[in-house]
Amino acid sequence: MNPSTLIGIFASILLLVSVLFFTAESPESFINLPGLAIVVTGTLAATFISYPLKEVVRVVRLVGLVFRRENTYVRDDIKELVDMSRLWFKGDVRAVEKALAHTRNPFLRTGIQLVIANTKEDEIFDMLRWRIARLKAREHAEAQIFRTMATYAPAFGMIGTLVGLVNMLEVMDAGDLQVIGPRMAVALLTTFYGILLANLVFKPIAVKLERRTEERLITMNMVLEGISLITKRRLPSFIEETLNSFVANYHDEIREPDPKTPRAKRRDQQAQG
């Protein structure tokens, strides 16, 4: 389980419990299955109308990525690139081909195969950059589906509210507040469901998928840089240092902290002590 997702789910449950048990006389007053059905069904219907079936089905399968911790294997990719660069630097092409048989990164495998085939450097870069752009466009479209659902959900919440208000107007002639009050509450609950689903389900999933894409693009650009250095026959030690810079943690490159601030003073005192 992804720890940040777990914390988010726990905080969401805590929020809902606080709303249901501490701000209402009866928790059942926040339960309205017809209103929830309007929001969920309407959002799904609009999504299926907006996108092809295969895209929606593929995106539903990606929801599991939000809940599990996905390893990027960046260190493994760096090690494979450095090992292959050593073999390539020695001119042992067969050893490089054997090493390729064990790599699980198809992007890395394609790049090294193009190098072995003596493909021109600019053609290698064009091919790999095209694959990077294709992945970026595809995964951006996948995250955009959830952002679209986050737009639809509050809209259908408002539709449910309008339906509830129409039903409330039908009984206003009776002037019975015991009937009008519950009808009004039911009308407003659909908007509540729409906003809740948009901001606690659909938008967070979209952001999580976008962050995953950013990490994958960093890895692919790192591999691209490594293959570029291999084609230029740079030393393996130089390639290793360059690739490690992609995953290294750095301080702020723009501005250093003010030494007059208390935090900086305490850090200096700890360093001196």
C-alpha positions, 0 to 999 in steps of 0.5 A, a space after each residue: 500500500 502506498 503510504 501517502 494514499 493510506 494517510 489520505 484515505 484515513 484522513 478522508 474517513 476521519 473527515 466523513 466521520 466528523 461530518 456524520 457524527 459531530 455535525 448532524 443529529 442523525 448520521 442517517 440524514 447524510 445518506 441518500 442513495 437516489 442522490 448518490 446514484 444520480 451523481 455516480 451514474 451521471 458521471 459514468 454516463 458522461 465519461 463513456 460518452 466523452 471517451 472511447 470504451 477502450 480508454 475508459 476500461 484501461 484507466 479503470 485498471 490504473 486505479 490500483 496504481 494509486 493504492 500500491 507502491 510502485 518501484 521505479 527501479 532507477 538504480 537497477 537501470 543505472 547499474 545496467 547502463 553502466 555495466 553495458 557501457 563498460 562492455 561496449 567500451 571494451 568492444 565486447 558486443 556479444 556480452 552486451 547482447 547477452 546483458 540485453 537479454 536480462 534487462 526488463 526495461 524495454 526503453 533501455 533495451 531498444 536504445 542499446 539495440 540501436 547502438 549495437 546496430 550502429 544506428 546514427 546518433 540523431 536517429 537514435 535520439 529521434 526514436 527514443 524521444 518519440 517514445 517518450 513523447 508518446 508515453 507522455 501523451 498517453 498517460 496525460 490523456 489517462 489522467 485527464 479522464 479523471 479530471 473530466 470526471 471531477 468536472 462532471 460529478 459536481 455538475 450532476 450533483 447540481 442536477 440532483 439538487 434541481 430534481 430535489 427542489 422540483 419535488 419540494 415545490 410540489 409539496 410546498 402548497 401543503 405548507 408542512 415543514 415536516 415534509 419540506 425540510 427533509 426534501 430540501 436536505 435530500 436536494 442538497 445532498 446530491 451536491 454534497 456527493 458530487 463535490 466529495 467525489 470530485 475532490 476526494 476521489 477523482 482529482 486525487 487520482 488524476 494528480 497521483 497518475 500525473 506524478 507517476 508520469 513525471 517520475 517515469 519521464 525522468 527515468 526515461 530521460 535518464 536512460 536517454 542521457 546514458 545511451 547518448 553518452 554510450 554512443 559518444 564512448 564516454 568513460 563508464 565512470 563518467 556515465 555513472 556519475 552523470 546518471 547518478 545526478 538524476 536521482 541525487 538530492 540537491 539543495 535549493 539551486 536558486 537561493 541559499 537560506 539567510 544565515 541570519 534566520 534562527 534556523 540557519 544559526 542553530 544549524 551553524 552552531 550544531 555544525 561547529 559543536 
